[in-house]
Amino acid sequence: MHIVKNEIPELLSMKSYPSRLFYDGNLELLKRTKISIVGSRKPTKYSREIIQKLSSALSKNGVCIVSGGAMGIDAVAHAGAGSSNTIAVLPCGIDIRYPAVNKNLLNDIQKNGLLLSQFEEGFCATPWSFVVRNELVVALGDVLVVGEAEIDSGTMRSVEFALKMKKEIFVLPQRLGESSGTNLLVKEQRAKVIYDIDEFVTKFSANKNLQSPKMDDFIEFCTANPTYDEALAKYPQKVFEAELSGEIEIIGGKIFVL
């Protein structure tokens, strides 16, 4: 674990610039164009699929993805970007893997990407540290993408930070009765809707020839409904994580993508 010594201009938009910021990984990622992605810990299959495609497309075209290392939309955003092109901001010490289900994901980001935290080693996450984490996630990104959020969810606190920082907010087109928070933002004209992934990526990428996103290899493998034993033999670490995160379901010894 190290302390960031140079000033990060993006963080000047925070209410108070962090007194100390700890890191482990590649600080060069801070110099890239960055987009923050946040959202529900229990997103729908649709939201997971679109955020995976969006973060993958942005990453393949030089944009770094920033998120909070949590379950759900955060994990999908990090995984879609790939561990070498993502920044995970933690609500705890960098030495702690929280949530435990994302242990392997966070380990990969530590090795190949960047972990950031305002908290000392050994500090365990608390309700207020999540709020501190959320402000930092929002500040780092050029814009904020909200994958899915209900009106009374913690994700909407991140939206409040973005509004105070005068950052553009983007959301996915959602169905009536789902993601009430993002639908309200659109209704009140406080957020723009991403109707086309390539069009959105073009706004932030210097790459003229866009590279199309590829479906995650594990999820693509599971679309063929392999047996649990087959999946476990090929992807021993991914099966348990995907089941806990709600990406797959095991029925009668076979795997189904949700």
C-alpha positions in Angstrom: 0.0 0.0 0.0 1.3 3.5 -0.9 0.1 7.1 -0.4 -0.7 9.2 -3.5 1.6 12.1 -3.4 0.6 14.2 -6.4 -2.6 16.2 -6.6 -5.4 14.6 -8.6 -7.2 17.5 -10.3 -10.5 15.7 -10.6 -10.8 15.5 -6.8 -10.8 19.2 -6.4 -14.6 18.9 -7.1 -15.1 17.1 -3.8 -16.4 19.0 -0.8 -13.0 18.5 0.8 -9.9 17.2 -0.9 -8.9 13.9 0.7 -6.3 14.4 3.5 -4.7 11.1 2.5 -5.3 8.7 -0.4 -3.9 5.2 -0.4 -3.4 3.1 -3.4 -2.1 -0.2 -4.8 -1.6 -0.7 -8.5 -1.1 1.4 -11.6 -1.4 5.2 -11.0 -1.1 5.8 -14.7 -4.7 4.9 -15.0 -5.6 8.2 -13.4 -4.2 10.0 -16.5 -6.8 8.4 -18.8 -10.2 9.5 -19.7 -12.4 8.1 -16.9 -16.0 7.3 -16.6 -17.7 6.4 -13.3 -20.3 3.6 -13.3 -22.5 2.9 -10.3 -25.8 1.1 -9.6 -27.8 -1.5 -7.9 -26.3 -4.5 -6.0 -29.1 -6.7 -7.4 -29.5 -5.5 -11.0 -31.7 -7.1 -13.6 -30.3 -9.3 -16.2 -30.9 -6.5 -18.8 -28.9 -4.0 -16.7 -26.0 -6.4 -16.2 -25.8 -7.2 -19.9 -25.8 -3.6 -21.0 -23.3 -2.4 -18.4 -21.0 -5.3 -19.3 -21.2 -4.3 -23.0 -20.8 -0.6 -22.3 -17.8 -0.9 -19.9 -16.2 -3.4 -22.3 -16.6 -1.1 -25.3 -15.3 1.9 -23.4 -12.3 0.0 -22.2 -11.5 -1.3 -25.6 -11.5 2.2 -26.8 -9.1 3.7 -24.2 -11.6 4.8 -21.5 -10.9 3.7 -17.9 -13.8 2.6 -15.8 -14.2 3.7 -12.2 -16.5 2.0 -9.7 -16.8 1.0 -6.1 -15.9 -2.7 -6.1 -19.3 -3.7 -4.8 -21.6 -6.5 -5.9 -23.9 -6.0 -8.8 -23.4 -3.1 -11.3 -20.0 -2.3 -9.8 -18.6 -5.8 -10.3 -20.1 -6.0 -13.8 -18.5 -2.7 -14.7 -15.1 -3.7 -13.4 -15.2 -7.1 -15.1 -16.4 -5.7 -18.4 -13.6 -3.2 -18.5 -11.0 -5.8 -17.6 -8.7 -5.6 -14.6 -6.0 -3.7 -16.3 -8.3 -0.8 -17.3 -10.3 -0.2 -14.2 -10.1 1.7 -10.9 -11.9 0.3 -7.8 -12.5 2.7 -5.0 -12.9 0.9 -1.7 -15.0 1.7 1.5 -12.4 0.0 3.6 -8.6 -0.5 3.9 -6.9 -1.7 0.7 -5.8 -4.9 2.4 -9.4 -5.9 3.1 -11.4 -7.7 0.4 -15.0 -6.4 0.7 -17.3 -7.8 -0.3 -15.7 -11.2 0.0 -17.5 -12.5 -3.1 -15.4 -10.0 -5.1 -12.1 -11.2 -3.6 -10.7 -12.6 -6.9 -11.9 -9.6 -8.9 -10.3 -7.1 -6.5 -7.1 -9.2 -6.4 -6.9 -9.0 -10.2 -7.5 -5.2 -10.1 -4.7 -4.9 -7.5 -2.3 -6.7 -9.8 -3.3 -5.1 -13.1 -5.4 -2.0 -12.4 -5.7 0.3 -9.5 -7.2 0.2 -6.0 -7.9 3.5 -4.1 -9.0 4.1 -0.6 -9.2 7.0 1.9 -8.8 4.5 4.7 -5.9 3.0 6.6 -5.1 -0.7 6.3 -7.3 -2.8 8.6 -10.2 -0.3 8.4 -13.5 -2.2 8.0 -16.3 -0.7 6.0 -19.0 1.3 7.9 -22.2 3.0 6.7 -20.5 6.4 6.5 -17.4 5.0 4.7 -19.6 4.0 1.8 -20.7 7.6 1.4 -17.1 8.7 1.4 -16.2 6.1 -1.2 -19.2 7.1 -3.4 -18.1 10.8 -3.5 -14.6 9.7 -4.6 -16.0 7.4 -7.3 -18.1 10.2 -8.7 -15.3 12.8 -8.6 -12.8 10.7 -10.5 -15.1 10.2 -13.6 -15.6 12.8 -16.4 -19.3 11.8 -16.2 -21.4 9.4 -14.2 -23.3 6.4 -15.6 -26.0 4.9 -13.4 -26.8 1.4 -14.5 -29.9 0.9 -12.3 -31.2 2.4 -9.1 -34.4 2.7 -7.1 -35.4 6.1 -5.8 -34.6 5.3 -2.1 -31.3 3.5 -2.9 -27.8 4.3 -1.8 -26.9 4.8 -5.4 -28.9 8.0 -5.5 -26.5 9.5 -3.0 -23.9 9.2 -5.8 -26.3 11.0 -8.1 -26.5 13.8 -5.5 -22.7 14.1 -5.6 -22.7 14.3 -9.4 -25.3 17.0 -9.4 -23.4 19.1 -6.9 -20.2 18.6 -8.9 -22.2 19.6 -12.1 -21.2 16.4 -13.8 -23.3 14.9 -16.6 -25.3 11.9 -15.6 -26.2 9.1 -18.1 -28.6 6.2 -17.5 -29.9 3.2 -19.4 -33.4 3.1 -20.9 -35.4 1.2 -18.4 -38.9 -0.3 -18.4 -41.8 1.2 -16.3 -41.8 -0.2 -12.8 -38.0 -0.9 -12.8 -35.1 1.4 -11.8 -37.5 4.1 -10.5 -34.5 6.3 -9.5 -33.0 6.6 -13.0 -36.5 6.9 -14.6 -37.2 9.8 -12.3 -33.9 11.5 -13.3 -34.9 11.2 -17.0 -38.4 12.6 -16.2 -36.9 15.5 -14.4 -34.4 16.1 -17.2 -31.4 15.6 -14.8 -30.0 12.7 -16.8 -29.5 11.7 -20.4 -30.4 8.3 -21.8 -27.8 6.0 -23.5 -29.7 4.7 -26.5 -26.7 3.6 -28.5 -23.5 2.2 -27.0 -21.2 3.0 -30.0 -22.6 6.6 -30.1 -21.9 7.0 -26.4 -18.3 5.6 -26.7 -17.5 7.9 -29.6 -18.1 10.9 -27.3 -15.3 9.9 -25.0 -12.9 7.9 -27.2 -10.1 9.4 -29.3 -10.2 6.1 -31.3 -11.9 6.7 -34.7 -12.3 3.0 -35.4 -14.5 1.7 -32.6 -13.9 -1.9 -31.4 -17.1 -3.8 -30.6 -17.5 -5.3 -27.1 -17.2 -9.0 -26.7 -19.4 -11.0 -24.3 -17.6 -12.3 -21.2 -16.0 -15.7 -22.0 -17.6 -17.4 -19.0 -21.1 -16.0 -19.6 -20.8 -17.0 -23.3 -19.8 -20.5 -22.2 -22.8 -20.7 -19.9 -25.3 -19.7 -22.6 -24.9 -23.3 -23.9 -26.3 -24.5 -20.5 -23.3 -26.7 -19.5 -23.4 -29.0 -16.5 -22.2 -27.7 -13.2 -19.2 -30.1 -13.3 -18.3 -28.9 -16.8 -18.3 -25.3 -15.8 -16.4 -26.0 -12.6 -13.7 -27.8 -14.5 -13.2 -24.9 -17.0 -13.9 -21.9 -14.8 -13.3 -23.1 -11.1 -13.3 -19.5 -9.7 -16.0 -17.9 -11.8 -18.8 -20.3 -11.1 -19.2 -19.6 -7.4 -18.8 -15.8 -7.9 -21.3 -15.7 -10.8 -23.9 -17.7 -8.8 -23.6 -15.3 -5.8 -23.8 -12.2 -7.9 -27.0 -13.5 -9.6 -25.5 -13.9 -13.1 -26.2 -17.6 -13.3 -28.5 -20.1 -11.7 -27.9 -23.9 -11.2 -31.0 -26.0 -11.8 -30.9 -29.8 -11.9 -27.1 -29.8 -12.2 -27.1 -27.5 -15.2 -26.2 -23.8 -15.5 -28.5 -21.2 -16.8 -27.7 -17.5 -17.5 -30.1 -15.1 -15.8 
